Amino acid sequence: MSAGRHADVRLYLVNHLQPDRRHRQYLLDRMQLGVATLAEGYPEAGRRTFERIFDTLRTQGINADRTVASIVISDRVRFWKGEPFEQAMAYLYVGMHHAMRGDWSNLRAAADNALFHLRDFGEDETGRRLDNESIVYRALRDREDRDTLESFTAVRSNLALAWLLSAVANQQMGRREESDRQFDTVVQLDERLVDVVDTFRDGDYDTVLVVEFGRGPRKVATGPDGAIARFEPMLESDDAPLIVTANGRTREMPLVLDVNRMAQDHRWNNLEDMRTAKSRLGSLMMAGGTAAVVSDLDDKPSTATWVGLGLLLAGAAAKGGARADTEHCELLPQRVYVAPLRVSEADEPIALEVESDPSSRLLLTGLTAPPQGTAQLRLIRLVSHQAQPPAWARTGRVHYANDRYSGDAPGALPFILGGRCVRRPSAEVLADYQRAGHLERFTVSRLRDLYRSEGISWDDDDAGAQPRRHVLEGGTSLAAPLAGTAGFARLFCQEHLPYRPRGAWAQGLQVRAE
């Protein structure tokens, strides 16, 4: 994902997808596949995947019959439903899938589902925000007849990205009063977004770019015997803006979401996991004869306390099952930007680059304006932490005629016969070939038979199925990613090796074409 090889990730996940709805990884597999599919630019192909994600997220009490087993044996017994922040991100991906297909009403519905209330445990005596470890140890230390883990305040979601996307969707649906209230909320949450919000309010856009960057945090086990889970950054947070150049104008876009900070905020972590950690640590301390130690713990234990606990607990009977589950969605980004802009009718690339990482630079080519009075959304995952941007991200020129691009591109002969056209076989495409003096005796039916003889398909994504690897990269599919995505740039904006025919028919035609 970091190198922009989204197709490799997508196809690996397709081949390892867990089919059993009862399996603990059923949702995790589909969430990661959904992320890779949108990053590659195939929203239609993700239809079935996102339907299953949404249905699963909406299922109530999904772990109701597994709670005891998960505490006594292992967290791996439970069905993976993710931390609250992972669930919110899953809803947003469902919504962006719909918006990339032109469906703003379902973006609104999904974004609203991501705006659930949060549990806030407040701060410690020094004014520092409590983290998971502090909350668990406070609960262990508390000897009153109450459950400290129930002493929270329900607060409104602070997920500015969800508020912003819902506001844009409402605006596109003509719900101006509702969108204005949500735009107000976005600015209240982060005043740096005032210029972005003003552009949306003015309606001075026809394209919404949701731009992802970096590798999201990983979940690790910490505390005695790894009983407590927390998230650690894989890429350090900063406030570097996204530099966007379009129509001769360069603008700086502030980040809308920092996933590191979100994952480390206890409001976005699972209360059930905290209860599980409390139960495990309580069992460990009782088994090791160390329950009295809890009364001396501060909100955040010192290094010396950790060492002491580790030694005291070394022989505890429950030690083997104490470790927290660290499975998480590994394909989340570290940060997200949102850029509203107007797309020029001219075939001019749009340049994107995160200020702190030159390797993130991407020239988007082929993105045209939507029909007048409408807007379009694209999800783009930038390359991160490479020596330099890959060649396909820098060219800004389309090398192969395809179904997503209406501009000038060499396309008078099929790629499988030595040309540069990877459009799906149709009467219009065949007419182009014949005007150039090729395949003069062919019919559309015969052209399709030629592709079938090579094992090449072209309509999987239309049916909501995941397409195979593209023919330009040695595969057997003609399905093209949406223009204005990293997948489009990688496929069509660089040179590929010539096609090697599999059958005698294509081999003979290729020789004659040469």
C-alpha positions as CSV (number, residue, x, y, z in Angstrom):
1,M,0.0,0.0,0.0
2,S,2.8,2.4,0.9
3,A,4.4,1.9,-2.6
4,G,1.1,2.3,-4.4
5,R,0.9,-1.4,-5.3
6,H,-2.8,-1.5,-4.5
7,A,-3.6,-4.2,-7.0
8,D,-1.2,-6.6,-5.4
9,V,-2.8,-6.0,-2.0
10,R,-6.3,-6.2,-3.4
11,L,-5.7,-9.5,-5.2
12,Y,-3.9,-11.0,-2.2
13,L,-6.9,-10.2,0.0
14,V,-9.3,-11.6,-2.6
15,N,-7.4,-14.9,-2.6
16,H,-7.4,-15.1,1.2
17,L,-10.9,-13.9,2.0
18,Q,-12.6,-15.7,4.8
19,P,-16.0,-17.0,3.5
20,D,-17.6,-18.1,6.8
21,R,-19.7,-15.3,8.2
22,R,-19.2,-16.7,11.7
23,H,-15.4,-16.6,11.5
24,R,-13.7,-14.0,13.7
25,Q,-11.9,-12.5,10.7
26,Y,-14.9,-12.1,8.4
27,L,-15.3,-8.4,8.9
28,L,-11.6,-7.6,9.2
29,D,-10.9,-9.3,5.8
30,R,-13.6,-7.4,4.1
31,M,-12.7,-4.0,5.6
32,Q,-9.1,-4.4,4.4
33,L,-10.3,-5.5,1.0
34,G,-12.6,-2.6,0.8
35,V,-9.8,-0.1,1.6
36,A,-7.6,-1.6,-1.1
37,T,-10.4,-1.7,-3.6
38,L,-11.2,2.0,-3.3
39,A,-7.5,2.9,-3.3
40,E,-7.2,1.1,-6.6
41,G,-10.2,2.9,-8.0
42,Y,-12.8,0.2,-8.4
43,P,-15.9,1.3,-6.5
44,E,-18.2,-0.9,-8.5
45,A,-16.1,-4.0,-7.8
46,G,-16.4,-3.3,-4.1
47,R,-20.3,-3.3,-4.0
48,R,-20.7,-6.8,-2.5
49,T,-17.8,-6.2,-0.1
50,F,-19.2,-3.0,1.3
51,E,-22.8,-4.4,1.5
52,R,-21.4,-7.2,3.8
53,I,-19.3,-4.7,5.8
54,F,-22.4,-2.5,6.4
55,D,-24.6,-5.4,7.3
56,T,-22.1,-6.8,9.8
57,L,-21.5,-3.4,11.4
58,R,-25.2,-3.0,11.9
59,T,-25.6,-6.4,13.6
60,Q,-26.3,-5.9,17.3
61,G,-24.8,-8.1,20.1
62,I,-22.4,-9.8,17.7
63,N,-20.1,-11.0,20.5
64,A,-22.9,-11.6,23.1
65,D,-22.3,-15.4,23.1
66,R,-18.5,-15.2,23.2
67,T,-17.8,-12.7,26.0
68,V,-17.1,-15.3,28.8
69,A,-14.9,-17.4,26.6
70,S,-12.9,-14.4,25.4
71,I,-12.1,-13.4,29.0
72,V,-11.2,-16.9,30.3
73,I,-9.4,-18.3,27.2
74,S,-8.3,-15.7,24.7
75,D,-9.6,-12.6,22.9
76,R,-9.1,-14.5,19.7
77,V,-12.3,-16.4,20.4
78,R,-14.3,-13.2,19.8
79,F,-15.6,-12.1,16.4
80,W,-13.4,-9.1,15.3
81,K,-15.5,-6.0,15.1
82,G,-12.7,-3.5,15.5
83,E,-12.2,-0.6,17.9
84,P,-14.8,2.2,17.7
85,F,-12.5,4.3,15.5
86,E,-12.0,1.3,13.1
87,Q,-15.8,0.9,13.0
88,A,-16.2,4.6,12.2
89,M,-13.6,4.4,9.5
90,A,-15.4,1.4,8.0
91,Y,-18.6,3.3,7.8
92,L,-16.8,6.2,6.1
93,Y,-15.3,3.8,3.5
94,V,-18.8,2.4,2.9
95,G,-20.1,5.9,2.3
96,M,-17.2,6.9,0.0
97,H,-17.8,3.8,-2.0
98,H,-21.3,5.0,-2.7
99,A,-20.2,8.6,-3.4
100,M,-17.6,7.4,-5.9
101,R,-20.5,5.8,-7.7
102,G,-22.5,9.0,-7.6
103,D,-24.8,8.1,-4.7
104,W,-24.7,11.0,-2.2
105,S,-27.7,9.8,-0.1
106,N,-25.9,6.7,1.0
107,L,-22.7,8.7,1.8
108,R,-24.9,10.7,4.1
109,A,-26.4,7.6,5.7
110,A,-23.0,6.0,6.2
111,A,-21.3,9.1,7.6
112,D,-24.1,9.6,10.0
113,N,-23.6,6.1,11.3
114,A,-20.0,7.0,11.9
115,L,-21.1,9.8,14.2
116,F,-22.0,7.7,17.2
117,H,-21.6,9.1,20.7
118,L,-18.3,8.5,22.5
119,R,-17.5,7.5,26.1
120,D,-15.3,10.1,27.8
121,F,-13.5,9.3,31.1
122,G,-12.1,12.7,31.3
123,E,-8.7,13.7,32.7
124,D,-6.4,12.8,35.6
125,E,-5.6,15.1,38.5
126,T,-2.9,16.8,36.5
127,G,-5.3,17.6,33.6
128,R,-3.7,15.0,31.3
129,R,-6.1,13.0,29.1
130,L,-6.5,9.5,30.4
131,D,-5.4,6.6,28.2
132,N,-6.4,3.0,28.2
133,E,-3.8,1.9,30.7
134,S,-4.7,4.6,33.2
135,I,-8.4,3.8,33.0
136,V,-7.8,0.1,33.5
137,Y,-5.5,0.7,36.5
138,R,-8.0,3.2,38.0
139,A,-10.7,0.5,37.7
140,L,-8.5,-2.1,39.4
141,R,-7.6,0.3,42.3
142,D,-11.1,1.5,42.9
143,R,-12.6,-0.3,45.9
144,E,-15.9,1.4,46.0
145,D,-19.1,-0.5,45.2
146,R,-19.3,0.9,41.7
147,D,-17.8,0.0,38.3
148,T,-15.3,2.7,37.4
149,L,-15.6,1.6,33.8
150,E,-19.2,2.8,33.8
151,S,-18.2,6.3,35.1
152,F,-18.0,8.0,31.8
153,T,-19.8,10.9,30.0
154,A,-21.5,10.3,26.7
155,V,-20.2,13.1,24.3
156,R,-20.8,14.1,20.7
157,S,-18.4,12.6,18.1
158,N,-15.3,14.7,17.3
159,L,-14.8,13.0,14.0
160,A,-14.5,16.1,11.7
161,L,-14.1,13.9,8.6
162,A,-17.5,12.3,9.1
163,W,-19.2,15.7,9.8
164,L,-17.6,17.2,6.7
165,L,-18.6,14.3,4.4
166,S,-22.1,14.3,5.7
167,A,-22.4,18.0,5.2
168,V,-21.2,17.7,1.6
169,A,-23.7,14.9,1.0
170,N,-26.5,16.9,2.4
171,Q,-25.5,19.9,0.3
172,Q,-25.5,17.7,-2.8
173,M,-29.0,16.5,-1.9
174,G,-30.3,20.0,-1.5
175,R,-30.5,19.9,2.3
176,R,-28.9,23.2,2.8
177,E,-30.0,24.0,6.3
178,E,-28.7,20.7,7.6
179,S,-25.4,21.0,5.7
180,D,-24.9,24.5,7.1
181,R,-25.2,23.2,10.7
182,Q,-22.8,20.4,10.0
183,F,-20.3,22.8,8.4
184,D,-20.5,24.9,11.6
185,T,-19.7,21.8,13.6
186,V,-16.6,21.1,11.5
187,V,-15.2,24.5,12.1
188,Q,-16.0,24.2,15.9
189,L,-14.0,21.0,15.9
190,D,-11.0,22.4,14.0
191,E,-10.8,26.0,13.0
192,R,-8.0,25.3,10.6
193,L,-10.7,23.9,8.3
194,V,-12.5,27.2,7.9
195,D,-11.2,27.9,4.4
196,V,-12.1,24.4,3.2
197,V,-15.6,24.7,4.7
198,D,-16.0,28.2,3.0
199,T,-15.2,26.7,-0.4
200,F,-17.9,24.0,0.2
201,R,-20.4,26.5,1.5
202,D,-19.9,28.7,-1.6
203,G,-20.4,25.7,-3.9
204,D,-17.2,26.6,-5.7
205,Y,-16.4,22.9,-6.5
206,D,-17.4,20.0,-8.7
207,T,-14.9,17.5,-7.4
208,V,-14.1,16.3,-3.9
209,L,-10.7,14.6,-3.4
210,V,-10.4,12.6,-0.2
211,V,-6.6,12.1,0.0
212,E,-5.0,9.5,2.3
213,F,-1.3,9.4,3.2
214,G,1.0,7.2,5.3
215,R,0.6,4.0,7.2
216,G,-1.8,4.0,10.1
217,P,-1.0,3.0,13.7
218,R,-0.4,-0.6,14.8
219,K,-2.0,-2.3,17.8
220,V,0.4,-3.7,20.4
221,A,0.1,-5.4,23.7
222,T,1.4,-3.6,26.7
223,G,1.4,-3.9,30.5
224,P,2.0,-7.1,32.5
225,D,2.0,-10.0,30.2
226,G,0.7,-7.8,27.4
227,A,-2.8,-7.7,28.9
228,I,-3.6,-4.1,27.7
229,A,-3.9,-3.1,24.1
230,R,-2.8,0.3,22.7
231,F,-2.0,1.8,19.3
232,E,1.5,3.0,18.4
233,P,2.3,5.2,15.4
234,M,4.0,3.7,12.3
235,L,4.4,7.2,11.0
236,E,4.8,10.1,13.4
237,S,2.1,12.8,13.3
238,D,2.7,16.3,12.0
239,D,0.6,19.1,10.6
240,A,2.1,19.2,7.1
241,P,-0.5,20.4,4.6
242,L,-1.4,18.8,1.3
243,I,-0.2,20.9,-1.6
244,V,-2.8,20.9,-4.4
245,T,-2.1,22.5,-7.8
246,A,-5.0,22.7,-10.3
247,N,-6.0,25.1,-13.0
248,G,-2.8,27.1,-12.5
249,R,-3.6,27.7,-8.8
250,T,-1.8,26.2,-5.8
251,R,-3.5,25.8,-2.4
252,E,-2.6,24.3,0.9
253,M,-5.1,21.9,2.5
254,P,-4.9,21.2,6.2
255,L,-5.3,17.6,7.4
256,V,-8.9,16.7,8.4
257,L,-8.0,13.5,10.3
258,D,-5.0,12.2,12.1
259,V,-5.6,8.5,12.7
260,N,-2.7,8.2,15.2
261,R,-4.3,10.7,17.5
262,M,-7.7,9.2,17.0
263,A,-6.5,5.6,17.8
264,Q,-4.7,6.8,21.0
265,D,-7.7,8.7,22.3
266,H,-9.5,6.5,24.8
267,R,-12.9,7.8,23.6
268,W,-12.2,5.9,20.3
269,N,-11.1,2.7,22.0
270,N,-13.2,-0.3,23.0
271,L,-14.7,-0.3,26.5
272,E,-15.2,-4.1,26.2
273,D,-11.4,-4.5,25.7
274,M,-10.8,-2.4,28.9
275,R,-13.1,-4.6,30.9
276,T,-11.3,-7.7,29.5
277,A,-7.9,-6.2,30.5
278,K,-9.2,-5.5,34.0
279,S,-10.5,-9.0,34.4
280,R,-7.3,-10.5,33.2
281,L,-5.1,-8.4,35.4
282,G,-7.3,-9.0,38.4
283,S,-7.0,-12.8,37.8
284,L,-3.2,-12.6,37.3
285,M,-2.7,-10.5,40.5
286,M,-4.9,-12.9,42.5
287,A,-3.1,-15.9,41.1
288,G,0.3,-14.4,41.9
289,G,-0.7,-13.2,45.4
290,T,-0.2,-9.6,44.3
291,A,-3.7,-8.1,44.6
292,A,-2.4,-5.7,47.4
293,V,0.0,-4.1,44.9
294,V,-3.0,-2.5,43.1
295,S,-3.7,-0.2,46.0
296,D,-0.3,1.4,45.5
297,L,-0.6,2.0,41.8
298,D,-0.8,5.5,40.4
299,D,-3.0,6.2,37.4
300,K,0.0,5.5,35.2
301,P,2.5,3.0,36.8
302,S,6.2,3.8,36.8
303,T,8.9,1.7,35.2
304,A,9.8,0.3,38.5
305,T,6.3,-0.8,39.2
306,W,6.1,-2.5,35.8
307,V,9.3,-4.5,36.6
308,G,8.0,-5.5,40.1
309,L,4.7,-6.6,38.7
310,G,6.4,-8.6,36.0
311,L,8.4,-10.5,38.5
312,L,5.5,-11.1,40.8
313,L,3.3,-12.4,38.1
314,A,5.8,-14.6,36.4
315,G,4.3,-17.8,37.7
316,A,0.6,-16.9,37.6
317,A,-1.7,-19.7,36.5
318,A,-3.6,-17.4,34.1
319,K,-0.5,-16.0,32.5
320,G,-0.8,-17.9,29.2
321,G,-4.1,-16.4,28.3
322,A,-3.5,-12.8,29.4
323,R,-2.2,-11.3,26.2
324,A,-4.5,-8.8,24.5
325,D,-5.6,-9.3,20.9
326,T,-3.6,-7.1,18.6
327,E,-5.4,-7.7,15.3
328,H,-6.4,-4.5,13.6
329,C,-7.0,-3.0,10.2
330,E,-3.5,-2.6,8.9
331,L,-4.5,-0.7,5.8
332,L,-5.8,2.5,7.4
333,P,-3.9,5.6,6.5
334,Q,-2.1,7.8,9.0
335,R,-3.9,10.9,7.9
336,V,-6.7,12.2,5.6
337,Y,-7.1,15.4,3.7
338,V,-10.2,16.7,1.8
339,A,-9.7,19.0,-1.2
340,P,-12.7,20.7,-2.9
341,L,-11.9,21.9,-6.4
342,R,-13.1,22.6,-9.9
343,V,-11.8,20.4,-12.6
344,S,-10.7,22.1,-15.8
345,E,-12.2,20.9,-19.1
346,A,-8.6,21.0,-20.5
347,D,-6.6,17.8,-20.1
348,E,-4.3,19.3,-17.4
349,P,-2.9,17.1,-14.6
350,I,-3.8,17.9,-11.0
351,A,-0.7,17.8,-8.7
352,L,-0.9,16.5,-5.1
353,E,1.9,16.3,-2.6
354,V,2.2,16.2,1.2
355,E,4.6,18.9,2.1
356,S,6.7,16.7,4.4
357,D,7.3,13.9,1.9
358,P,8.4,14.6,-1.7
359,S,7.9,10.9,-2.6
360,S,4.1,11.4,-2.2
361,R,3.8,13.6,-5.3
362,L,1.2,12.4,-7.7
363,L,0.0,13.9,-11.0
364,L,-3.7,13.0,-11.6
365,T,-4.4,12.8,-15.3
366,G,-7.7,12.1,-17.1
367,L,-10.1,13.4,-14.4
368,T,-12.7,15.4,-16.2
369,A,-15.5,17.6,-14.9
370,P,-18.8,15.8,-14.0
371,P,-22.1,16.8,-15.7
372,Q,-23.0,20.4,-14.9
373,G,-24.8,20.9,-11.6
374,T,-23.4,17.7,-10.1
375,A,-20.2,16.8,-8.1
376,Q,-18.0,13.7,-8.0
377,L,-15.8,12.2,-5.3
378,R,-12.5,10.4,-5.5
379,L,-10.5,8.5,-2.8
380,I,-6.8,8.7,-3.5
381,R,-4.0,6.9,-1.5
382,L,-0.7,8.6,-2.0
383,V,2.7,6.8,-2.0
384,S,4.7,7.4,1.2
385,H,8.2,6.9,2.4
386,Q,9.8,5.9,-0.8
387,A,13.1,7.2,-2.2
388,Q,11.2,9.1,-4.8
389,P,7.8,9.1,-6.5
390,P,7.3,6.1,-8.8
391,A,7.5,6.9,-12.6
392,W,3.8,6.5,-13.1
393,A,3.1,9.1,-10.5
394,R,5.2,11.7,-12.3
395,T,4.4,11.5,-16.0
396,G,1.0,13.2,-16.1
397,R,0.4,11.6,-19.5
398,V,-1.9,8.7,-20.5
399,H,-0.1,6.1,-22.5
400,Y,-2.9,3.6,-23.3
401,A,-6.5,4.2,-24.5
402,N,-9.0,3.0,-22.0
403,D,-12.7,3.2,-21.1
404,R,-12.2,5.8,-18.4
405,Y,-10.3,8.3,-20.5
406,S,-11.8,10.5,-23.3
407,G,-8.7,12.4,-24.2
408,D,-6.1,11.7,-26.9
409,A,-4.3,8.5,-26.4
410,P,-2.8,6.0,-28.9
411,G,-5.5,3.4,-29.4
412,A,-5.8,2.2,-33.0
413,L,-4.9,-1.4,-32.3
414,P,-5.6,-3.7,-29.3
415,F,-2.8,-4.1,-26.8
416,I,-3.0,-7.9,-27.2
417,L,-2.1,-7.4,-30.9
418,G,0.8,-5.1,-30.2
419,G,-1.1,-1.8,-29.9
420,R,-2.0,0.6,-27.1
421,C,-5.7,0.1,-26.6
422,V,-7.1,-1.7,-23.6
423,R,-10.7,-0.6,-24.1
424,R,-13.5,-3.2,-23.8
425,P,-14.6,-4.7,-27.2
426,S,-17.6,-2.8,-28.6
427,A,-18.9,-1.6,-31.9
428,E,-17.4,1.9,-31.3
429,V,-14.0,0.6,-30.5
430,L,-14.0,-1.8,-33.4
431,A,-14.9,1.1,-35.7
432,D,-11.8,3.0,-34.5
433,Y,-9.6,0.0,-35.3
434,Q,-11.1,-0.4,-38.8
435,R,-10.8,3.3,-39.6
436,A,-7.0,2.9,-38.9
437,G,-6.9,-0.1,-41.3
438,H,-6.9,-2.9,-38.7
439,L,-9.2,-5.9,-38.2
440,E,-11.2,-5.0,-41.3
441,R,-13.0,-8.3,-41.5
442,F,-13.9,-8.5,-37.8
443,T,-17.3,-8.2,-36.2
444,V,-17.8,-7.2,-32.6
445,S,-18.7,-10.8,-31.8
446,R,-15.5,-12.0,-33.4
447,L,-13.4,-9.4,-31.5
448,R,-14.9,-10.6,-28.2
449,D,-14.2,-14.2,-29.1
450,L,-10.6,-13.2,-29.7
451,Y,-10.4,-11.8,-26.1
452,R,-12.1,-14.9,-24.8
453,S,-9.6,-17.2,-26.5
454,E,-6.9,-15.4,-24.5
455,G,-8.9,-15.8,-21.3
456,I,-9.5,-12.1,-21.0
457,S,-12.6,-10.7,-19.3
458,W,-14.0,-7.1,-19.2
459,D,-17.2,-7.0,-17.2
460,D,-16.4,-8.4,-13.7
461,D,-16.6,-5.0,-12.0
462,D,-19.9,-4.1,-13.7
463,A,-21.4,-7.1,-12.0
464,G,-20.0,-6.0,-8.6
465,A,-17.3,-8.7,-8.6
466,Q,-13.6,-8.1,-8.0
467,P,-11.7,-7.9,-11.4
468,R,-8.6,-10.0,-11.9
469,R,-5.2,-8.4,-12.6
470,H,-5.2,-6.0,-15.5
471,V,-3.9,-7.2,-18.8
472,L,-1.3,-4.3,-18.8
473,E,0.3,-5.9,-15.7
474,G,0.3,-9.5,-17.0
475,G,-3.3,-10.3,-16.1
476,T,-6.5,-11.1,-17.8
477,S,-8.9,-8.2,-17.2
478,L,-9.7,-5.1,-19.2
479,A,-11.7,-3.5,-16.3
480,A,-10.3,0.1,-15.8
481,P,-10.1,2.0,-12.5
482,L,-11.8,5.4,-12.3
483,A,-9.8,8.3,-13.6
484,G,-8.6,10.5,-10.8
485,T,-7.3,7.6,-8.7
486,A,-3.8,6.2,-8.0
487,G,-4.8,2.9,-9.7
488,F,-5.6,4.8,-13.0
489,A,-2.2,6.5,-12.9
490,R,-0.3,3.3,-12.2
491,L,-2.0,1.4,-15.0
492,F,-2.2,4.0,-17.8
493,C,0.5,6.6,-17.1
494,Q,3.6,4.4,-17.5
495,E,5.0,2.0,-20.2
496,H,4.3,-1.7,-19.8
497,L,6.0,-4.7,-21.3
498,P,4.4,-5.9,-24.6
499,Y,1.7,-8.5,-24.4
500,R,2.6,-12.1,-25.0
501,P,-0.3,-14.0,-26.7
502,R,-1.3,-17.2,-25.1
503,G,-3.1,-18.7,-28.1
504,A,-2.3,-19.3,-31.8
505,W,-5.1,-17.0,-33.0
506,A,-3.7,-13.9,-31.2
507,Q,-0.2,-14.9,-32.1
508,G,-1.0,-15.0,-35.8
509,L,-2.8,-11.7,-35.7
510,Q,0.0,-10.0,-33.8
511,V,2.6,-11.1,-36.4
512,R,0.5,-9.7,-39.2
513,A,-0.1,-6.4,-37.3
514,E,3.6,-6.0,-37.0
